Amino acid sequence: MKLTLNRSIAILLIPQIIIVKWLGSYPEVVEKYYSNLLYPIIASFFRTLFGWVPFSIGDIIYFSLIVIGLGYIYTNRKYLRKNLKVFFINCIMILSIAYFTFHLLWGLNYYREPISKKFNLKEEYTQEELLVLTKNLIAKTNATQLKITKDSATAVIFPYTKEEIFSKTLDGYTHLNKKYPFLSYQKPSIKESLLSTGLTYMGYGGYLNPFTNEAQVNALLPKFRFPVVAGHEIGHQIGYSAENETNFIGYLVTVRNSDIYFKYSAYAYALGYCLNDINKNNPELVKQLLEELNPGVKNNYKEMSTFWNTYENPLEPIFKSIYNSFLKANNQTKGIQSYNSVVSLIISYHKKNNL
């Protein structure tokens, strides 16, 4: 078999996977030479290149590639049927290029040292600690909601535009950077996704485009949840790939924001994860805890639930299954359930800081 350029690139996928998994065995090396040395240079370049553009370049690239790919397959369908082997090799070649580019531009961050090491946090907790935090968050969420609305039965309505929320999120990172320099965020590139409807049907609040380093937030999200998601996606930009870690960063930058609406968003966000965690073992206790919530807080939770239920569709579980496999292939053994692992970080952080 003649070794063409396409075949050569396709074959290189195998040693690439081996090298990435080998590097993953040395998180301290990835942390030192990639996450803290090479990646910041790459990220800074792309955020400088695309950050000033008011719309998502990455979304346009994705959409264009999908259209071009489908158009090519349709136009050449007869040829491809007769030359399936060539088509298969070309697909592997494209996958090989994408795999290399993905890991070079961002993906190796999946194999860095856990953020718990930087914060000196434990990633384990007891049910008693979980309950203590949950009751603490209920009190904080109720108090903040009442302070904003002056009425325990009224849902919190954010008075800001999406752009204002982005701006206040950047202020939050500036404030957070003073205490945690490793969470510094320079050359912002955070935008509303042009593909927000598609993201919603897939069940996602946002994503980071690893090829353009643009943080994308689902523009259809209720503003109640928008600040934490914006903080989460920026967390990916500054080099943290694990979903529980960016959930933690999103919570931290939002709860430490001076704006009371942001604090409310953060408290309610963390509380939701705690209640879900308790519900795994004690659904009856969750029912009792929910009774302690102000009706206005419940209305905000209902707003989120109604939003996602409106877009529920048969394909969503398929997209979630694909993403679950993607996460597991990238050093997140819990897959999509890794989002919930943020609870241990929040519990440990609150205990350590006496919050």
C-alpha positions in Angstrom: 0.0 0.0 0.0 1.4 3.3 -1.1 2.0 5.7 1.9 0.4 8.9 0.7 0.3 12.1 2.7 -3.3 11.5 3.8 -2.4 8.0 5.0 0.6 9.2 6.8 -1.3 11.9 8.7 -4.1 9.4 9.5 -1.6 6.9 10.9 -0.1 9.6 13.1 -3.3 9.6 15.1 -2.1 6.5 17.0 1.2 7.8 18.3 -0.5 11.1 19.1 -3.0 9.3 21.4 -0.1 7.3 23.0 1.9 10.5 23.6 -1.1 12.4 25.1 -1.9 9.6 27.5 1.8 9.2 28.4 2.0 13.0 29.2 -1.2 12.5 31.2 0.8 10.4 33.6 2.9 13.4 34.5 0.4 16.2 35.5 3.2 18.2 37.2 5.0 18.3 33.8 1.9 19.4 32.0 1.2 22.0 34.7 4.7 23.5 34.5 5.5 23.4 30.8 2.1 23.5 29.1 -0.6 25.0 31.4 1.7 27.7 32.9 4.1 28.3 30.0 2.9 27.4 26.5 -0.8 27.6 26.9 -1.0 31.2 28.2 0.9 32.4 25.1 -1.4 30.5 22.8 -4.5 31.7 24.6 -3.3 35.3 24.7 -2.6 35.2 20.9 -6.1 34.0 20.0 -8.0 36.2 22.4 -6.1 39.2 21.1 -6.9 38.0 17.5 -10.6 37.4 18.0 -11.6 39.0 21.3 -12.4 42.4 19.8 -14.8 40.9 17.3 -18.4 41.4 18.7 -19.6 38.1 17.4 -18.3 34.5 17.6 -15.8 33.7 14.9 -15.6 30.1 16.2 -19.3 29.6 15.7 -19.0 30.8 12.1 -16.1 28.4 11.5 -18.0 25.5 13.0 -21.1 26.2 11.0 -19.1 26.7 7.8 -17.2 23.4 8.2 -20.4 21.5 8.8 -22.0 23.0 5.7 -18.9 22.4 3.6 -18.6 18.9 4.8 -22.2 18.0 4.2 -22.0 19.7 0.8 -18.9 17.7 -0.2 -20.5 14.4 0.9 -23.7 15.2 -1.1 -21.9 16.4 -4.2 -19.5 13.4 -4.3 -21.8 10.8 -2.9 -21.5 8.5 -6.0 -17.7 8.6 -5.9 -17.6 8.1 -2.1 -19.7 5.0 -2.4 -17.2 3.5 -4.8 -14.2 4.6 -2.7 -15.2 4.1 0.9 -11.7 3.2 1.9 -10.3 6.5 0.6 -13.2 8.3 2.3 -12.5 6.5 5.6 -8.7 7.4 5.4 -9.6 11.0 4.7 -11.9 11.1 7.8 -9.2 9.6 10.0 -6.7 12.2 8.6 -9.1 15.1 9.5 -9.5 13.5 12.9 -5.8 13.3 13.3 -5.3 17.0 12.5 -8.2 18.0 14.8 -6.8 15.8 17.6 -3.3 17.4 17.3 -4.7 21.0 17.1 -7.2 20.5 20.0 -4.5 19.3 22.4 -1.9 21.8 21.3 -4.3 24.8 21.6 -6.2 23.8 24.8 -6.9 20.1 25.4 -3.7 19.2 27.3 -5.1 21.2 30.2 -7.3 18.1 30.9 -4.1 16.5 32.2 -2.8 19.3 34.5 -2.7 19.1 38.3 -6.1 19.5 39.9 -7.1 22.9 41.1 -7.7 21.6 44.6 -3.9 21.5 44.9 -3.6 25.2 44.2 -6.3 26.0 46.8 -5.2 23.3 49.2 -8.7 21.8 49.3 -9.8 18.3 50.1 -12.0 16.6 47.4 -13.9 14.5 49.9 -16.7 15.3 52.4 -19.1 13.7 54.8 -22.9 13.9 54.5 -22.9 16.0 57.7 -20.6 18.5 56.0 -22.9 18.5 53.0 -26.0 19.2 55.1 -24.3 22.0 57.0 -23.3 23.8 53.7 -26.7 23.2 52.2 -28.5 24.9 55.2 -25.9 27.7 55.1 -26.6 28.3 51.4 -30.4 28.2 52.0 -30.0 30.9 54.5 -27.7 33.0 52.3 -29.9 32.5 49.2 -33.1 33.4 51.1 -31.5 36.5 52.7 -30.1 37.8 49.4 -33.4 37.2 47.6 -35.3 39.1 50.3 -32.7 41.9 50.3 -33.1 42.4 46.5 -36.9 42.1 46.2 -38.1 43.1 49.6 -40.7 40.4 49.2 -40.0 36.7 49.9 -42.5 35.6 47.3 -41.0 37.6 44.4 -38.5 36.0 42.0 -35.3 37.9 41.4 -35.2 39.7 38.1 -31.8 40.7 36.8 -31.7 44.4 35.8 -28.7 44.0 33.5 -28.2 43.3 29.9 -26.1 40.4 28.8 -23.2 42.7 27.9 -23.4 44.3 31.4 -23.3 40.8 32.9 -20.1 40.1 30.9 -18.6 43.4 32.1 -19.4 42.7 35.7 -18.0 39.2 35.4 -14.7 40.7 34.2 -14.8 43.0 37.2 -15.2 39.9 39.4 -12.1 38.3 37.8 -10.1 41.5 38.5 -11.2 41.3 42.1 -10.5 37.6 42.4 -7.1 37.9 40.8 -5.9 40.0 43.8 -6.3 37.0 46.1 -5.7 34.2 43.6 -3.2 35.4 40.9 -3.3 32.0 39.1 -6.9 32.9 38.1 -5.8 36.0 36.3 -7.8 36.8 33.1 -6.4 39.1 30.5 -7.5 40.0 27.0 -11.1 39.1 27.4 -13.0 37.2 24.6 -16.4 36.3 25.9 -19.5 36.3 23.7 -23.0 35.2 23.2 -23.1 32.1 21.0 -24.6 32.5 17.5 -25.6 28.8 17.9 -27.5 29.4 21.1 -30.7 27.7 19.9 -28.7 24.6 19.0 -26.9 24.6 22.3 -30.2 24.8 24.2 -31.6 21.8 22.3 -28.5 19.9 23.2 -28.8 21.0 26.8 -25.8 23.2 27.2 -25.3 26.6 28.8 -22.2 27.4 27.0 -18.8 26.2 25.7 -15.3 27.2 25.0 -14.1 27.0 21.4 -10.7 25.5 21.8 -9.6 26.5 18.3 -10.3 30.3 18.7 -10.3 30.5 22.5 -13.6 32.3 22.6 -15.8 31.7 25.6 -19.4 31.2 24.3 -22.4 31.6 26.5 -25.9 30.5 25.5 -27.7 33.7 24.9 -31.1 32.2 25.6 -30.3 31.3 29.2 -32.3 33.1 31.9 -30.3 35.9 33.3 -30.6 34.3 36.7 -28.0 31.7 35.6 -26.0 33.8 33.2 -23.3 35.2 35.5 -22.2 31.8 36.8 -22.1 30.3 33.3 -20.0 33.3 32.0 -17.6 32.7 34.9 -17.5 29.0 34.2 -16.6 29.5 30.5 -13.9 32.0 31.3 -12.5 29.4 33.8 -12.0 27.2 30.7 -10.2 30.0 28.9 -7.7 30.5 31.7 -6.7 26.9 31.4 -8.9 24.7 33.5 -10.6 22.0 31.5 -12.3 19.8 34.2 -15.9 20.7 34.5 -16.1 20.5 38.3 -13.1 22.9 38.5 -14.7 25.5 36.1 -18.0 25.1 38.0 -16.0 26.0 41.1 -14.3 28.9 39.5 -17.6 30.1 38.1 -19.1 30.0 41.6 -16.1 31.6 43.2 -15.8 34.6 40.8 -19.6 35.2 41.0 -20.0 34.8 44.8 -17.1 37.1 45.4 -18.5 39.8 43.1 -19.5 42.9 44.9 -22.9 42.9 43.0 -25.7 41.5 45.1 -27.4 40.0 42.0 -24.3 38.0 41.3 -24.1 36.8 44.8 -27.6 35.6 44.6 -26.9 33.8 41.3 -23.9 32.1 42.9 -25.7 31.0 46.1 -28.6 29.6 44.2 -26.3 27.8 41.8 -24.2 26.1 44.5 -27.4 25.3 46.5 -28.8 23.5 43.5 -25.8 21.2 43.3 -25.9 20.5 47.0 -29.6 19.6 46.9 -29.0 17.3 43.9 -26.2 15.6 45.8 -28.4 15.0 48.9 -31.2 13.8 46.7 -29.1 10.8 45.6 -29.3 9.3 49.0 -32.1 11.1 50.8 -35.0 12.4 48.6 -37.2 13.0 51.7 -34.7 15.3 53.3 -34.5 17.3 50.1 -38.3 17.8 50.2 -37.9 19.2 53.8 -35.0 21.5 52.8 -37.0 22.8 49.8 -39.7 23.9 52.2 -37.2 26.2 53.9 -36.7 28.2 50.6 -38.4 31.5 50.0 -41.2 31.2 47.4 -39.3 33.8 45.3 -36.2 31.5 45.2 -38.4 28.6 44.2 -39.8 30.7 41.4 -36.3 31.3 40.0 -35.6 27.6 40.1 -38.9 27.0 38.3 -37.8 29.5 35.7 -34.7 27.5 35.0 -36.6 24.2 35.0 -39.3 25.6 32.6 -36.6 26.9 30.3 -34.9 23.5 29.8 -38.2 21.6 29.7 -39.3 23.8 26.9 -36.4 22.7 24.7 -36.4 19.0 25.8 -36.2 16.7 22.7 -35.3 13.1 21.9 -31.9 14.0 20.6 -30.7 15.7 23.8 -29.7 12.3 25.5 -27.7 11.4 22.5 -25.7 14.7 22.6 -25.2 14.2 26.3 -24.0 10.6 25.8 -21.5 11.8 23.2 -20.2 14.5 25.5 -20.1 12.0 28.3 -17.8 9.8 26.2 -15.7 12.8 25.2 -15.1 13.8 28.9 -14.2 10.2 29.8 -11.7 10.1 26.9 -10.1 13.3 28.3 -9.2 12.3 31.8 -12.6 12.9 33.4 -13.5 9.4 34.6 -16.9 10.5 35.9 -17.9 11.9 32.5 -20.8 14.3 32.5 -21.3 13.5 36.2 -18.0 15.4 36.9 -20.0 18.6 36.9 -21.5 17.5 40.2 -18.1 17.0 41.8 -18.0 20.7 42.4 -19.8 20.1 45.7 -16.6 18.7 47.4 -14.6 21.8 46.3 -17.3 24.2 47.6 -17.6 22.4 50.9 -13.9 22.4 51.4 -13.5 26.0 50.4 -16.3 27.2 52.8 -14.8 25.2 55.7 -11.3 26.5 55.0 -12.4 30.1 54.9 -15.1 29.9 57.6 -17.9 31.0 55.3 
